[in-house]
Amino acid sequence: MLVYRSLLGAPSEPWLFTQHRDVPGWGTTYLTHQIDAEGDFVHEWARSRVVASAWGTSVMRRAAFSRGHDPVANRAIDRIEPRLLHAHFGPDGAFALRTADRHRLPLVVSFHGYDAVRPDSTFTTRGGRFWLRHRAELFGRASLLLANSEFVRSHLIALGAESDKVRVQRIGVDLAQYSATGPRPDANVLFVGRLASVKGIDIAVRAMSLVTKQLPTARFTVVGDGPLRPDMEALARDLGIEVHWTGALPIERVRQELARATIVLAPSNVSPDGQREALGLSLVEAQACGIPVVASRSGGIPETVLDGVTGLLAAEGSVEETAEHVLRLLRDPDLRHRLGEAGRGHVSRDFDLPEQSRRLARFYDDVCGAEGN
């Protein structure tokens, strides 16, 4: 398979490598036009499998690729002879449409949230307008549309995608890489995610200020970076709460932080542009470690965290209820243990990476079989 992502190696997208590493019967090559963060977040496994057709900020190079005329991409495809092209995120699928047509490749497109959920009026950039112009064409041309949750699938169908063409393909985690054993501190609350409004980082900081007033020993660590970090650091200072800000970390370091966490906090919220959390991969990873989660009833999170079973969900935007849930779990180790065990089982059933890889292989086989008939 040829996996296309216009910007490869974003710190928030390590799953782009794990999901394609061990798909039975399929090899992987990545096609990109730009590698983020100087490659710091590109997995070692993938480095020799990347074809980069650097366009930088060139509008002309973007236009060439969108018309199927990128010479580096086309030469690579002729050399590799892939059986299909798999693009991640709807706008990238639209950009890859003509290249797939040129090489007569089945096109699979994965949707991860904003590309299905955000209102059309918020797609105001050049790329956003291109996406809206070509969305219906992509829905018709693509062989398969993959949604990372039922929440996203329902939005794609509402946008006009054929229901038979839209399947749920969850992002899997390798349970062997996430330990659910060993002692944990009594009051270490962890937030993992991009520091953007949809992740509810402001709610998390405000809730933890209420928590620390009642439980001064509680420690709050934030893993991630993003546009709201300066504002959130200022908010924490104003509220008098100490926060350990780590910035974005590679997945191995994230696992180390999870190993020290008592609770994972993720009060995601609808953003000003109408976006909601589609899945919440960090919550899957937390549950894989046997860590209970405090999150919100937002977007696809109730599919990821089972309220009262693997974690506790608060009303979207509620600082007070979020703080109450955190305090309840910090004060009740038996409840933490019960929810944590159930969370590990939930991930094993619905988010196991080998099973999701086998499922993806079946999708590929079906698509290529159908294209060959």
N, C-alpha and C positions, 0 to 999 in steps of 0.2 A: 504494500500500500504506500501511496505518497500522501503524507500528512502536511497540509498547508496551514500555516499561521503567519500572518503578515509580520507580526512582531513576536519573535521567539525568545523565550527565557525570562519572561516577566516574573518577578518574585512571587506573585500571587497565583502563578500557573504551573507549579511543579507537577501537577496531575497530568499535564500534557505529555509527559514522558512515561510515567508509570502506566498509563492506560494503554500505551501502544508497545510496551516492552516485550510482553509475553503473550501475544495473541496467537493461539495455536494455528500453525499452518501458514502464517503470514509474517513477512519481514517488513521493516519500516525504514523509510527515508523521509526526512523532514525537508520541506521547501519553505523558505522564508525570504523576506526582503530586508530584514533588519534584526540583529541580535541585541537584546536589551542587556543593560548592566555589564557590558563588555564580556558577556558570556558567563558571569559569575553564577547564574542560576540555571545554566544549561547542564543537565546531568552528564557525567562522564560517559555513560553508556551511549548517549546520543551524539556526542561530539563528532564522531567519524561518520555520522549518518545525516549530516546537515548540508543541504545545498543552499547557499545564500546568494541571492541575486540582488546585491545591495542597490537600493534606490535612494536611500537617505530621505531627503524631503522633496525629491524631484517629482513634480506633478506630471511631467512627461513620462517618466518611468512607470508611475502608477497607472497612467492612462494606457501605456503600452501593454502592461500586464492585464488590465481589465478588458482589453480587446484580444487577448491571446497572442500578443506579438512580443513578449519578453524573450529575447534570444537566449539568455542564460537558462531560464526556466525550460524553454522548449528543447534546448540541447540536452539538458539533464533528463528530461522525460524520455526523449528518444533513446538515450543511453541506458536508463534504468528499466524502461519498459514496464511500468507499474500496471497492475490490473484494475486499480481504482484510485480515485483521488478523494481524500477525506479532509474537508475543511472544518475548522473549529470557529464558531460564532457566525451568525447569519451574514453580517457584512463581508467577512472574508469569503464565505461561500459565494456571494454575489460577485466579488472580484475574481474568483477562480472559475466562474461559469464558462467564459469563452475559452480558457485554456483547457478545461475538461472537454468542451465541444471539439476543439481543434484536434485533440488526441483521441477522441472517441472513448473517453473514460467514463465509467459510471461515477456519479458524484454523490457522496454521502456528506451531510452537513450536520454538525452537532450544535445545539443551542444551549446556552448556559445561563440565561437570565435576562440581562438588559435587552438583548436582541429580540426577545419575545414579549417582554413585559412593559418596557417604557412606552409612554404615549408617543405617537408619531410626531407630535408637535415639538418634541424635545430633540429630534434628530436634525440639528440645524447646521452641522458642519458639511463640508463638501462630501466626505465619505458617508455621512448620515443621509444626505439627500440621494446619493447614488444608491444606497441600500433601499430606501423607500421606492425608488423608481424601478428597481429590479427584483423586489421581494416576490411579487406574484410570479414572475418568470422563473425565479429560483425554485419556488414551491412546485411549479409544474415540471421543471427540468430535472430536479434532483431525483435520484433513485430512492433515497431514504433520508428522512429527517429524524434526527435523534434528539430527544429532550432529556435533560438530566433529572427531571422530576415530573410527576403527574401535573403539578402546578404549571410548569412550563409547557407541557404538552397541551393542556387545555387552552392556553393562550395562543399557541400556534394554530390550533384548529379554529379558534375565534378569528384569527387574522386571515383565514382562508385556506390553510393547508388541508389536504385531504386526510381524513382521520386514519385511513388504512395505511398511509405513508408515514405517519408519525409514531415512533416507538420510544419507549422509555429505556434509556441506557444510563444506569447510575454510575457515578464515578466510584470505582472500587478502591479499597485500601488493603494493603498486605498486612494481615493480622500478625504475621510473624515479626514484623518490624515495630509493633506497638505492644509494649509490655503492660500487662494488667496486674503484675505482682510487685511486691516490695512495699516498704513503708512509705507513707506520704505525710507531708506536714499537715498540721491541723487547720491552717488558715491561709493558704496561698491561692489566691484567685487569679486566674489567667484569662486574658483576652488575646485572641489570635485573629488577625484580619487586617485588611486594608483600612487605613484611617480615613474613611469616607462616610458621608451621612447615612448611607443605606445600612452600614454595619452597626449603627447605634452607639458609636464610641462616646458621644456626649452623654447618652443615657447611662452607659457603664460608669463613667467617671462620677456623675452625680449620684448614682446608686451607691457606689463604693464610698462616697463621702458620708452617706447615711450609715453604711455598715460600720465604718471605722469609728464613728462616734459611739456606737454601742459595743464594738469589739475592736479595741485599739490594736490588738495583736495581728489583725488581718493585714495581709500584704497583697498588693495589687501589681501585677506585671502585664505590660502591654507589648505584644510581639506584632510588629507590622509598621508600615509607614504609609504616608499618603498626604493629600492636600490639607487635611484638618489637623495635622500634628501640631503646628505652632499654636493654633487656637486651643487645642485640648491641653497642651502643656500650661498655657496661661490659665485655663479654667481650673486645672488641678491646683495651681498655686493660689488662685483666688479662694478656692474651697478649703485650702489648707490640708490637702491630701497628698501623701507621698506616693508617687508612681514610678515604677522601674520601667523606663522606655528602652526597649532593645533595638528598635528599628526592624527592618525586614531581615529575616534569617533564612538560610538554606534549610531544607526539610530535616536534615540530621540534627541541626540545632533546635528546631522546633520540637522534635521528639524529646530532646533533653529537657526543654521547658515543660513539656507535658508530664514527664516523669516526676517533676517536682510540684505538680499542681494538685490542689485539693478539689477545686471546682473550675470548670471552664464557663466563662460568662460571655454571652452573645446576644444582647438585646437589640437585634436588628429591627429596622424601622423603615417605613416608606420614606424615600428621599424626596427632596423638592421637585425632582423631575419625574416622579411617579414610579421609580424603580423599587422593587422589593427583592429580598433574598430568595434565590431560586432553590437553593439546596443547603448550603452551609457546610462545606467540606471539613472545616476545622472541627465542627461538631461531630462529624462521623469519626474523625481521628481521635477526638477526646473519648468518645464512647468505646472505640477500639482499645483504649488504655484502661477501660473500666472506670472512667471519671464521669461523675454526674454532671449534667449541664443545666445551667439556667439560661433560658433564651426567651424569645417572644413568639406569639402566635402571628407570625408574619410570613407571607409568601409560602414557600415550600417547606418551612421549618417544621411544621407539625408532622410531615412525612419523615423527617430526619430524626427528630426528638419526640418520643412518645410521652405526652404529658402525664406525669404521675407514675410512669413506668420506667423510663430511662433518664428523665430529667423533669424540671419544673418550668412551665411556660407562663409568662406574664402577658398581660394585655400590651399590645403594641404601643410603645411610647411611655409606659408607666414606670417612672423612676421608683415610686414607693413600692409597688408590687415586686419589682425586680429586686430591690434591696431586701424585702421580706423573705423572698425565696433564698437569697444568698445566706442570710442570717440563719434561716431554718436549717439549711444543709450544713453550715459550719458548726452548728450546735448539736447536730444529730448524726454521729458517725455511723450508726446502724442504718439510717436511711440512705446515707451516702453509699454504703456498701451494697445495699439492696438495689439501688438505682444503677450503680456502676456495673454490677454483675449482669443486670438485664440489658444494659447498653451494649456490653460486649457481645451478648447473644444476638441482639438486634442487628449489629453490624455483620456478624457472622452469617446471618440469614440473608440480609438484603444488600450488603455492600462489600462482600468478599471479592477481592481483586481477581483471583483465578476464575471464579464463576462469572464475573462480569467480562473477563477476557474471553472466556469460552462463548459467552452470549454475543460479544462483538464479532467473533469469528463466524458464528452462524449467520449473523446479519450480512457480513461480507460475502460468504459463500452463497447465500440466497440472492444477493444483488447481482453477483457475477454470473450465477446460473441463469437468472432471469434475463440478463443482458445478452447471454449467449444463445438464448432460444429464439 
